[in-house]
């Protein structure tokens, strides 16, 4: 804008520069936690995820990393910084750490499948400036697992673990720091544990979810006591669980052709005219899987009751006979019904049963059963020399 004065008076102009006042905006910090499941042939009973979160914070320091690993402690730097005033008396004026209880988080994959997991904040860590050798290393209600107490460093460092079960809220504090100057918080870590779902019951994929904690003084999810000033007042944890599965079926050569016959052969019929009660055959295969999978049946000739049919290819007009198809896979069960997959009947039109395993199944001997029984056998014998045939397809879908 251009301003013009046309008066002949000499004016004294006073310029005022007013600061712009913006409403306070809450800051937020983000940390990312990841874990994966990969089936292990050397540990087929494994049902847990491996934490793949990059080390950060105190546990990432080379001198401390081995100690964190040995103690099963997994800490991560929140990247939140600030100051703590330790003046006055009372626990909240010391170094005080109030931690929330366990949280149940829902994680979801790209297909919309949901599973629940639990996160627990089981401890915290910090590094502060102005180290004083007289400051204690103990924290009430917690156990210190890492410290630089007694060193010549110019900062104090602690990493501690809660003494309770971490299910509910709990607080830990130091009882030796009072009437000190403001201390700069150079590092603030959380120590966490994850209770993950059974990956053997999950579809392959990447599952994500998050939860947010408020952090600061009284009333916050993570309560650092009185006299604290931080550059962020919320902490969001983002979770990524990746599930990788293995699945393989191994059939012997010639498995594309199945010939039905009586148990013990045809001698009773050929020599004595005794009709067999059934014509059967078992098709063996080996199963390798860590994944849930479904099996569906397709038939060239589908009968009204859902069974497959065999057709007389030699005699026109002969009735189709029903063929029973069953599936046996030891150590595998129907995920919905809880039924073991032993002589499990399959029919056309049924909802494809979904099967799951309790451990990584390796080279598990399994079989597909085919049988014609009872009156249908006698019906076939009424057409000696005939050739009955049908095509049966089993679809194994592990969604890999």
C-alpha positions in Angstrom: 0.0 0.0 0.0 1.3 3.5 -0.9 0.5 6.4 1.6 0.6 10.0 0.4 0.4 13.2 2.6 -0.8 16.3 0.8 -1.0 18.7 3.8 1.6 21.4 4.1 2.0 20.8 7.8 5.1 19.1 9.1 4.0 15.9 10.7 5.9 13.8 13.2 5.0 10.1 12.5 5.3 7.5 15.3 5.5 4.0 14.0 4.3 1.2 16.3 5.2 -2.4 15.6 2.8 -4.7 17.4 3.7 -8.4 17.8 1.3 -10.9 16.3 -0.3 -13.1 19.0 -1.0 -16.6 17.8 -3.0 -19.1 19.9 -0.9 -21.8 21.5 -0.7 -24.9 19.4 -0.1 -28.3 21.0 3.1 -30.0 19.7 3.3 -33.7 19.2 6.1 -36.2 19.0 6.0 -39.5 17.0 7.9 -42.7 17.5 7.6 -45.8 15.3 7.6 -49.3 16.6 7.9 -52.3 14.2 7.9 -56.1 14.6 7.8 -59.0 12.1 7.0 -62.7 12.1 8.9 -65.0 9.8 8.4 -68.8 10.2 11.5 -70.6 11.4 12.0 -74.3 10.5 14.4 -74.6 13.5 11.7 -73.3 15.8 8.4 -74.5 14.5 6.6 -73.7 17.7 7.4 -70.0 17.5 4.3 -67.8 17.9 5.9 -64.4 18.6 7.0 -61.4 16.6 10.6 -60.2 16.5 11.0 -56.5 17.4 12.6 -54.8 14.4 12.5 -51.2 15.8 15.8 -49.5 15.3 17.7 -48.9 18.6 17.5 -45.3 19.8 18.1 -43.5 23.1 20.3 -44.9 25.8 20.1 -48.4 24.6 21.6 -47.4 21.2 24.9 -46.3 22.9 27.5 -48.9 22.2 28.5 -49.1 25.9 24.9 -49.8 27.0 23.5 -51.8 24.1 24.7 -55.2 25.3 23.3 -54.5 28.8 19.9 -53.7 27.3 19.9 -56.9 25.2 20.9 -59.0 28.2 18.2 -57.6 30.4 15.5 -57.8 27.7 15.0 -54.0 27.8 13.9 -52.2 24.6 14.1 -48.5 24.9 13.3 -45.8 22.4 14.0 -42.1 22.4 10.9 -40.0 22.4 12.8 -37.0 21.0 11.0 -34.9 23.6 13.3 -32.4 25.3 12.8 -29.8 28.0 13.7 -28.7 31.6 12.9 -29.9 35.1 13.0 -27.6 38.1 13.9 -29.6 41.2 13.0 -27.1 43.9 11.0 -27.7 47.0 10.2 -30.9 48.7 7.9 -33.9 47.9 8.2 -36.6 45.4 6.8 -34.6 42.5 9.6 -32.1 42.8 12.2 -34.8 42.5 12.8 -36.6 39.2 9.3 -38.1 39.0 8.0 -40.5 36.3 4.3 -41.5 36.3 3.6 -44.2 33.7 0.2 -45.3 32.3 -1.3 -48.8 32.4 -1.4 -51.2 29.6 -3.3 -50.3 26.4 -5.0 -52.5 23.9 -4.4 -51.3 20.3 -6.2 -52.5 17.1 -3.9 -52.9 14.1 -5.4 -53.3 10.6 -4.0 -54.6 7.3 -4.8 -53.4 3.8 -7.7 -55.8 3.4 -9.3 -54.5 6.6 -8.4 -57.5 8.8 -8.2 -56.4 12.5 -6.2 -57.9 15.3 -5.6 -56.6 18.8 -2.3 -56.1 20.6 -1.2 -54.7 23.9 1.5 -52.1 24.6 2.9 -51.6 28.1 5.3 -48.8 29.1 7.4 -50.7 31.6 10.1 -48.1 32.3 11.7 -44.9 31.2 15.2 -43.4 30.8 16.6 -40.0 30.9 19.8 -38.0 30.6 20.1 -34.6 32.3 22.7 -31.9 32.4 24.7 -30.7 35.5 25.5 -34.1 36.9 26.2 -34.0 40.7 27.9 -37.0 42.2 25.9 -36.7 45.4 22.6 -37.5 43.5 21.3 -40.9 44.3 20.8 -43.6 41.7 17.8 -45.3 43.3 14.2 -44.7 42.1 11.3 -45.7 44.4 9.1 -48.4 42.9 11.5 -49.0 40.1 14.8 -50.8 39.5 17.7 -48.9 37.8 19.2 -51.1 35.0 21.6 -48.6 33.5 23.4 -45.6 35.1 26.5 -43.6 34.8 26.6 -42.8 38.5 30.1 -42.2 39.8 31.6 -41.3 36.4 33.2 -38.1 35.5 30.5 -37.2 33.0 28.8 -33.8 33.1 25.4 -35.4 32.9 23.4 -37.9 34.8 21.8 -40.9 33.0 19.4 -43.5 34.3 17.4 -46.3 32.6 14.9 -48.0 34.9 12.3 -50.7 34.9 9.0 -50.8 36.8 8.7 -53.3 39.7 5.0 -54.0 39.1 3.3 -55.9 36.4 2.8 -52.8 34.2 -0.9 -53.4 33.9 -2.0 -50.3 35.8 -0.6 -46.8 36.3 2.5 -46.5 38.4 5.0 -43.8 39.4 8.7 -43.9 40.2 10.8 -41.1 41.7 14.2 -40.2 43.0 14.4 -39.1 46.6 17.8 -37.3 46.5 17.4 -34.3 44.2 15.9 -31.1 45.9 16.6 -27.4 45.7 18.8 -27.7 42.6 18.9 -25.5 39.6 16.8 -26.1 36.5 18.1 -29.2 34.7 18.1 -29.6 30.9 16.6 -32.9 29.8 18.9 -34.0 27.0 17.2 -37.3 26.4 13.9 -38.9 27.4 13.2 -42.6 26.6 10.4 -45.0 27.2 10.9 -48.7 27.7 8.1 -50.7 26.3 6.8 -54.2 25.8 4.4 -55.5 23.2 2.0 -58.4 23.6 1.3 -59.4 20.1 -1.4 -61.7 18.7 -0.7 -65.2 17.5 0.8 -64.7 14.0 -0.1 -68.2 12.9 -3.7 -67.2 13.0 -3.1 -64.0 11.0 -3.2 -63.4 7.3 0.0 -62.4 5.6 0.4 -58.7 5.4 1.3 -55.5 7.1 -0.8 -54.4 10.1 -0.7 -50.8 11.4 -2.2 -48.8 14.2 -1.3 -46.1 16.7 -2.0 -44.7 20.2 -1.3 -41.3 21.7 -0.2 -40.4 25.2 -0.3 -37.0 26.7 3.0 -36.1 28.5 3.9 -33.3 30.9 2.8 -32.7 34.5 -0.1 -33.6 36.7 -3.1 -35.2 34.8 -1.0 -36.4 31.9 -0.7 -40.0 30.8 3.0 -39.7 31.3 3.5 -37.5 34.3 7.0 -36.1 34.9 6.0 -34.3 38.1 6.0 -30.6 39.0 8.2 -28.0 37.5 8.6 -29.6 34.1 8.5 -27.8 30.8 8.7 -29.8 27.5 8.8 -28.9 23.8 6.0 -31.5 23.1 2.9 -32.4 25.1 1.8 -35.5 23.3 3.6 -38.7 22.2 2.1 -40.9 19.5 3.3 -44.4 19.1 2.9 -45.9 15.6 2.9 -49.7 15.3 3.7 -51.8 12.3 3.4 -55.6 12.5 4.5 -57.5 9.4 3.4 -61.2 8.9 5.3 -63.4 6.5 4.1 -67.0 5.9 5.3 -70.1 4.2 3.0 -72.5 2.4 3.8 -75.6 0.2 2.0 -78.7 -1.0 4.2 -81.6 -2.2 2.5 -84.5 -4.1 4.1 -87.7 -5.4 4.5 -88.2 -9.1 1.3 -89.5 -10.8 -1.0 -87.8 -8.3 -3.2 -86.4 -11.1 -4.8 -89.8 -11.6 -6.6 -91.8 -8.8 -8.0 -95.3 -9.3 -10.6 -96.6 -6.8 -10.6 -100.2 -5.7 -11.9 -102.3 -2.7 -9.8 -102.7 0.3 -7.9 -106.0 -0.2 -8.5 -106.0 -3.9 -11.2 -107.6 -6.1 -10.7 -111.2 -5.1 -13.9 -111.4 -3.0 -15.9 -110.2 -5.9 -14.1 -112.1 -8.6 -14.0 -115.4 -6.7 -17.1 -115.3 -4.5 -19.3 -112.7 -6.0 -19.3 -110.6 -2.8 -19.8 -107.0 -3.6 -17.3 -104.7 -1.7 -18.8 -102.2 0.7 -16.7 -99.4 -0.8 -14.3 -98.4 -3.5 -11.5 -96.2 -2.1 -8.2 -94.5 -2.6 -6.0 -92.2 -0.5 -3.9 -89.6 -2.3 -0.9 -88.7 0.0 0.8 -85.3 0.1 3.1 -83.4 2.4 2.1 -80.1 3.9 4.3 -77.1 4.9 2.5 -74.2 6.3 2.6 -71.4 8.9 -0.4 -69.6 7.4 -4.1 -70.0 7.8 -5.5 -71.4 4.5 -8.8 -72.4 3.0 -9.7 -75.4 0.9 -12.6 -75.5 -1.6 -13.9 -78.3 -3.8 -14.8 -78.1 -7.5 -16.4 -80.9 -9.5 -16.8 -81.7 -13.2 -20.0 -83.5 -12.2 -21.7 -81.8 -9.2 -24.6 -83.7 -7.6 -27.6 -82.1 -5.8 -26.3 -83.0 -2.3 -23.0 -81.2 -2.9 -20.9 -84.3 -3.5 -18.9 -84.9 -6.7 -20.2 -87.5 -9.2 -18.6 -90.2 -11.3 -20.1 -90.9 -14.7 -20.3 -94.1 -16.7 -18.4 -93.3 -19.8 -19.2 -96.7 -21.4 -22.9 -97.1 -20.9 -25.3 -94.3 -22.0 -28.0 -93.5 -19.5 -26.4 -95.0 -16.4 -26.8 -92.9 -13.3 -24.0 -90.9 -11.9 -22.7 -92.2 -8.6 -21.7 -90.0 -5.6 -18.0 -89.7 -4.7 -17.1 -88.7 -1.2 -14.0 -86.4 -0.8 -12.3 -86.0 2.6 -9.2 -84.2 3.8 -6.8 -85.3 6.6 -4.1 -83.0 7.8 -2.7 -83.8 11.3 -2.1 -80.8 13.5 -4.5 -78.6 11.4 -7.9 -77.6 12.6 -11.0 -75.7 11.3 -10.5 -72.1 12.5 -14.2 -71.5 13.1 -15.4 -74.8 14.4 -12.2 -75.9 16.2 -12.6 -79.3 14.5 -9.4 -81.3 13.7 -8.8 -81.8 10.0 -9.2 -85.6 10.1 -11.5 -87.2 7.4 -12.9 -83.7 7.0 -15.7 -83.9 4.4 -15.6 -81.4 1.5 -18.7 -80.6 -0.7 -19.4 -78.2 -3.5 -21.2 -75.1 -2.4 -20.1 -75.2 1.2 -18.3 -72.2 2.6 -14.7 -73.0 2.1 -13.4 -74.0 5.5 -10.5 -72.0 6.8 -7.8 -74.0 8.6 -5.2 -72.9 11.0 -2.1 -74.4 12.7 -0.7 -74.2 16.2 2.9 -74.4 15.0 4.8 -74.2 11.8 3.9 -77.4 10.1 6.8 -79.0 8.2 6.6 -81.9 5.8 3.4 -83.1 7.6 2.1 -86.3 5.9 -1.5 -85.6 4.9 -4.0 -87.2 2.5 -7.0 -86.7 0.4 -9.6 -89.5 0.6 -11.9 -90.6 -2.3 -14.6 -93.2 -1.8 -17.8 -94.6 -3.4 -19.8 -96.4 -0.8 -22.8 -98.7 -0.3 -25.6 -98.9 -2.9 -23.6 -96.8 -5.3 -21.0 -99.6 -5.5 -23.6 -102.2 -6.3 -25.0 -99.8 -8.9 -21.6 -99.6 -10.6 -21.3 -103.4 -10.5 -24.5 -103.7 -12.5 -22.5 -102.4 -15.5 -19.5 -104.8 -15.7 -16.7 -103.6 -17.9 -17.8 -100.0 -17.6 -15.5 -97.1 -17.1 -16.6 -94.5 -14.4 -14.7 -91.2 -14.5 -14.9 -87.7 -13.1 -12.7 -84.7 -12.5 -12.3 -83.4 -9.0 -10.3 -80.2 -8.1 -9.2 -79.0 -4.7 -8.2 -75.4 -4.3 -5.8 -74.6 -1.5 -5.8 -70.8 -0.9 -3.2 -69.5 1.6 -3.4 -65.9 0.3 0.4 -65.5 0.1 
